[in-house]
Amino acid sequence: MACGSFWGKSIIDLYSVNTFSHDLFAYLFTVITICFFWIANVKDSISIYIISKNYLYLLFWYLFICCFAVTQPNFTLLGFDFSYLFFRFSGLSENPNQLAGFLVGLPFLLFIFWNSFNSTIFKFLFFLEIIVIGIATFSDALVLSWVFGFVFLSIYFFIKFQPKLVKCKLLQILGILYKFLIVPLCIILISVYFFFQALDYADDVYNEGSQGSERLNRWEIGISALKSSPIFGFGPGSFSGITKPFEDEESHNSYIDFALSTGFVGLMAFVLLILYFSWALKKSPILLTAIFSTLIYIAFGFFLRHPFFWFNLLLYTEIATTLLYTKNSKNQLKYNFSIL
């Protein structure tokens, strides 16, 4: 970003000081916050377990209060405005898309800890809260991300679940038919159904208020701006536009906006980091799906400056590598994650 800033100031006449300082502070705040709290608190599998449980309990009560606000006129509660333009729920976030981005991976995280909570009512109420608040944000990108996630998991568990073959020839034939006919057919039907559902949502995004067409236009302009400095980008700031490059506007795409700030050098570093996280999560399809769904969502906004994005990536990875696959002993907590 430092290299990009020097280059950007030399080729852009009106190099934006406002977005530069805002983004620079956001990146620094994210790095300091994540590093400080992570190093100070994450020590072993027990600390990960406690952090995760407290995290979910805190979110339960936050979403519980949010659900009350959803039922109120204009999403107001106790004098606080929880709305965005009085029709989209934003909670305590400035923008409903920020809240939606925070919710993307929560259903999958809840599934991981499903058997760790004793109350069935609590678990289903928590899941219902996530869905209700997610829908109230009116984020089509969130719906697309969830659709992808649940389709992926459906296909995975269809493939994983196989009947045991026995000596009876009839049951062997039925097992073969299940594996090579029923499972592929179900996968095709589910995929086709959700594919057309995704197309409908994508079409709504594109047509409603020209939101989609404007977003695609910003993407094209952002890519055009990147051609001026493809190696290191332009440093912190917004460099896309509505009519032309460098109008101090975001592309509303994390990959393009991050490339504009760091160039292909930074973008490739980000891709390698995601591949590392994905490899670490290869034995946990649920958490891997949470990351994939998040990666789909961030294609519709710029979220790499937000601490929650990095916090969730680190949390999922630590749970998968430290908590889920740590052998229990007398000095450790016993975990029940049979959902895997």
C-alpha positions in Angstrom: 0.0 0.0 0.0 2.9 2.3 0.7 4.3 1.7 -2.8 0.9 2.2 -4.3 0.4 5.5 -2.5 3.6 7.0 -3.8 2.7 5.8 -7.3 -0.9 7.0 -7.0 0.0 10.5 -6.0 2.2 10.8 -9.0 -0.4 9.8 -11.6 -3.7 11.0 -10.1 -4.3 14.7 -10.1 -6.8 14.7 -7.3 -5.5 12.0 -5.1 -8.3 11.7 -2.4 -7.0 12.6 1.1 -10.4 11.8 2.7 -10.7 8.2 1.6 -7.0 7.7 2.0 -7.0 8.6 5.7 -10.3 6.8 6.3 -9.1 3.5 4.7 -5.6 3.8 6.2 -7.1 4.1 9.7 -9.5 1.3 9.1 -6.7 -1.1 8.0 -4.5 -0.1 11.0 -7.4 -0.4 13.4 -8.3 -3.9 12.0 -4.7 -5.1 12.2 -4.1 -3.8 15.8 -7.5 -5.0 17.0 -7.2 -8.5 15.6 -3.5 -9.0 16.6 -4.0 -7.6 20.1 -7.1 -9.5 21.1 -6.1 -12.7 19.4 -2.6 -12.9 20.9 -3.9 -11.9 24.3 -6.8 -14.5 24.4 -6.1 -17.4 22.1 -3.8 -19.8 23.9 -5.1 -23.3 23.6 -8.2 -25.4 22.6 -10.0 -24.5 25.9 -9.7 -20.8 25.3 -11.0 -21.3 21.7 -13.9 -23.2 23.1 -14.7 -20.5 25.7 -14.3 -17.7 23.2 -16.6 -19.4 20.7 -19.3 -20.2 23.2 -19.3 -16.6 24.7 -19.2 -15.2 21.2 -22.4 -17.1 20.2 -24.2 -16.3 23.5 -23.4 -12.6 23.0 -24.7 -12.7 19.4 -27.8 -14.6 20.6 -28.8 -11.7 22.9 -27.9 -9.1 20.4 -30.0 -10.7 17.7 -32.7 -11.2 20.3 -32.9 -7.5 20.8 -32.7 -6.9 17.1 -35.8 -9.1 16.5 -37.8 -6.8 18.8 -36.7 -3.8 16.7 -37.7 -5.7 13.5 -41.3 -5.8 14.7 -41.4 -2.1 15.4 -42.4 0.7 12.9 -39.4 1.9 11.0 -37.2 -0.5 12.9 -36.9 1.8 15.9 -36.5 0.6 19.5 -36.1 2.7 22.7 -35.4 5.8 20.6 -32.6 4.1 18.6 -32.9 3.8 14.8 -32.0 0.3 13.6 -33.0 1.0 10.0 -31.4 2.1 6.8 -33.7 4.6 5.0 -36.6 3.2 7.1 -37.0 0.0 5.2 -33.8 -2.1 5.5 -32.7 -3.3 8.9 -29.1 -2.3 9.8 -29.0 -3.0 13.6 -26.1 -1.1 15.1 -24.2 -1.1 11.8 -24.1 2.0 9.6 -25.1 0.0 6.6 -27.3 -3.1 6.4 -24.8 -4.8 4.1 -22.3 -4.7 7.0 -24.7 -6.5 9.2 -25.5 -9.0 6.4 -21.8 -9.7 5.9 -21.4 -10.4 9.6 -24.3 -12.9 9.5 -23.1 -14.9 6.5 -21.1 -17.5 8.4 -23.2 -17.6 11.6 -25.6 -20.5 10.6 -22.6 -22.7 9.8 -20.8 -21.8 13.1 -24.0 -22.5 15.0 -24.2 -26.0 13.3 -20.7 -26.8 14.5 -21.6 -26.0 18.1 -25.2 -27.4 17.8 -24.6 -30.3 20.2 -22.8 -28.1 22.7 -25.9 -26.3 23.7 -28.3 -28.2 26.0 -31.5 -26.3 25.2 -33.2 -27.3 22.0 -35.4 -24.2 22.1 -32.3 -22.0 22.4 -30.7 -23.6 19.3 -33.7 -23.3 17.1 -34.5 -19.8 18.4 -30.9 -18.7 17.6 -31.1 -20.1 14.1 -34.5 -18.4 13.6 -33.0 -15.1 14.8 -30.2 -15.3 12.2 -32.6 -16.0 9.4 -35.1 -13.3 10.4 -32.4 -10.6 10.8 -30.7 -11.7 7.6 -33.9 -11.4 5.6 -34.7 -8.0 7.3 -31.4 -6.6 5.9 -32.9 -7.1 2.4 -29.5 -8.2 1.2 -29.7 -10.3 -2.0 -26.0 -11.0 -1.8 -26.6 -12.7 1.6 -29.3 -14.9 0.2 -27.1 -15.9 -2.7 -24.3 -16.8 -0.3 -26.6 -18.8 1.9 -28.1 -20.6 -1.1 -24.6 -21.6 -2.3 -23.7 -22.8 1.2 -26.7 -25.0 1.8 -26.5 -26.4 -1.8 -22.9 -27.2 -1.3 -23.5 -28.9 2.0 -26.5 -30.8 0.6 -24.4 -32.2 -2.2 -21.6 -33.1 0.2 -23.8 -35.0 2.6 -25.6 -36.7 -0.2 -22.3 -38.0 -1.5 -21.0 -38.8 2.0 -24.1 -40.8 3.1 -23.9 -44.3 1.5 -25.8 -47.4 2.5 -23.6 -50.3 3.8 -23.3 -53.1 1.3 -24.2 -56.5 2.7 -24.1 -60.1 1.3 -27.7 -59.9 0.0 -27.6 -59.4 -3.7 -30.8 -57.4 -3.7 -29.5 -55.0 -1.1 -26.2 -54.7 -3.1 -28.1 -53.8 -6.2 -30.2 -51.2 -4.2 -26.9 -49.8 -2.8 -25.4 -49.4 -6.3 -28.6 -47.8 -7.6 -28.5 -45.4 -4.6 -24.9 -44.4 -5.2 -25.0 -44.1 -9.0 -28.6 -43.1 -9.7 -30.5 -41.7 -6.7 -27.7 -39.6 -5.3 -26.7 -38.0 -8.7 -30.4 -37.4 -9.5 -31.0 -35.7 -6.2 -27.9 -33.6 -6.6 -29.0 -32.5 -10.1 -32.5 -31.6 -9.0 -31.3 -29.6 -5.9 -28.7 -27.8 -7.9 -31.1 -26.9 -10.7 -33.7 -25.7 -8.3 -31.3 -23.5 -6.3 -29.6 -22.3 -9.5 -32.8 -20.9 -10.8 -33.6 -19.4 -7.4 -30.1 -17.7 -7.4 -30.8 -16.4 -10.9 -34.1 -14.9 -9.7 -32.3 -13.1 -6.8 -29.5 -12.0 -9.1 -32.0 -10.6 -11.5 -33.7 -8.7 -8.6 -30.3 -7.3 -7.6 -29.7 -6.2 -11.2 -33.0 -4.6 -11.9 -34.2 -3.2 -8.6 -33.5 0.5 -8.7 -30.6 -0.1 -11.2 -28.6 -1.3 -8.2 -27.1 -4.2 -10.1 -26.4 -2.3 -13.3 -24.7 0.4 -11.3 -22.6 -2.1 -9.4 -21.4 -3.8 -12.7 -20.6 -0.3 -14.0 -18.4 0.4 -10.9 -16.7 -3.0 -11.4 -15.8 -2.2 -15.0 -14.5 1.3 -14.0 -12.5 -0.1 -11.1 -10.8 -2.6 -13.4 -10.1 0.2 -15.9 -8.5 2.3 -13.1 -6.4 -0.7 -12.1 -4.7 -0.7 -15.5 -2.9 2.5 -14.5 -1.1 0.8 -11.7 -1.5 -3.0 -11.8 1.5 -4.0 -9.7 1.1 -2.1 -6.4 -2.3 -0.3 -6.9 -2.8 3.1 -5.5 -2.7 2.6 -1.7 -5.6 3.1 0.8 -8.6 4.8 -0.7 -11.4 4.6 -3.2 -10.4 4.8 -6.9 -13.4 3.7 -8.9 -16.3 5.9 -10.0 -19.7 6.2 -11.4 -18.8 7.7 -14.8 -15.0 7.4 -14.9 -12.0 6.2 -12.8 -10.7 8.1 -9.8 -14.0 9.7 -8.8 -13.4 8.8 -5.1 -15.9 5.9 -5.3 -15.7 2.2 -4.3 -16.2 -0.6 -6.7 -18.4 -2.4 -4.2 -16.3 -5.5 -4.8 -13.7 -6.6 -2.2 -11.4 -8.2 -4.8 -11.4 -5.2 -7.1 -11.2 -2.6 -4.4 -8.4 -4.5 -2.6 -6.5 -4.8 -5.9 -6.9 -1.1 -6.4 -5.3 -0.5 -3.0 -2.5 -3.1 -3.2 -2.3 -4.2 -6.9 -1.9 -7.7 -8.1 0.8 -8.2 -5.5 -1.7 -7.7 -2.6 -4.4 -9.5 -4.4 -2.3 -12.6 -4.9 -1.2 -12.4 -1.2 -4.9 -12.4 -0.3 -5.7 -15.4 -2.5 -2.8 -17.3 -1.1 -4.0 -16.5 2.4 -7.5 -17.8 1.6 -6.0 -21.0 0.1 -4.2 -21.5 3.4 -7.3 -21.1 5.4 -9.2 -23.4 3.0 -6.5 -26.1 3.3 -6.7 -25.8 7.1 -10.4 -26.3 6.9 -10.4 -29.2 4.5 -11.6 -31.7 7.2 -14.4 -29.4 8.3 -16.9 -29.1 5.4 -19.3 -26.9 7.4 -16.7 -24.3 8.3 -15.1 -24.5 4.8 -18.6 -23.7 3.5 -18.8 -20.7 5.8 -15.6 -19.3 4.3 -16.7 -20.0 0.7 -20.1 -18.3 1.4 -18.3 -15.3 2.9 -16.0 -15.1 -0.2 -19.1 -15.0 -2.4 -20.7 -12.3 -0.3 -17.7 -9.9 -0.3 -17.8 -9.8 -4.1 -20.7 -7.4 -3.6 -19.1 -5.0 -1.2 -15.7 -3.9 0.3 -15.3 -5.7 3.6 -11.5 -6.3 3.9 -11.2 -3.2 6.1 -13.7 -4.7 8.7 -12.3 -6.6 11.7 -15.2 -9.0 11.7 -14.2 -10.5 8.4 -10.7 -11.4 9.6 -11.9 -12.4 13.0 -14.3 -14.9 11.5 -11.7 -16.4 9.2 -9.3 -16.8 12.1 -12.0 -18.2 14.4 -13.2 -20.8 11.9 -9.6 -21.9 11.2 -8.7 -22.1 14.9 -11.9 -24.1 15.7 -11.1 -26.6 12.9 -7.4 -27.0 13.6 -7.2 -26.6 17.3 -10.6 -27.5 18.8 -12.4 -30.0 16.6 -9.4 -32.3 16.0 -7.7 -32.1 19.4 -7.7 -35.4 21.3 -9.4 -35.2 24.6 -7.6 -35.9 27.8 -8.4 -35.7 31.5 -7.2 -32.1 31.6 -9.3 -31.0 28.6 -12.9 -30.3 28.1 -14.9 -33.0 26.3 -16.5 -31.7 23.1 -19.4 -33.1 21.3 -19.3 -32.3 17.6 -21.1 -35.3 16.1 -22.7 -33.0 13.5 -19.5 -33.4 11.5 
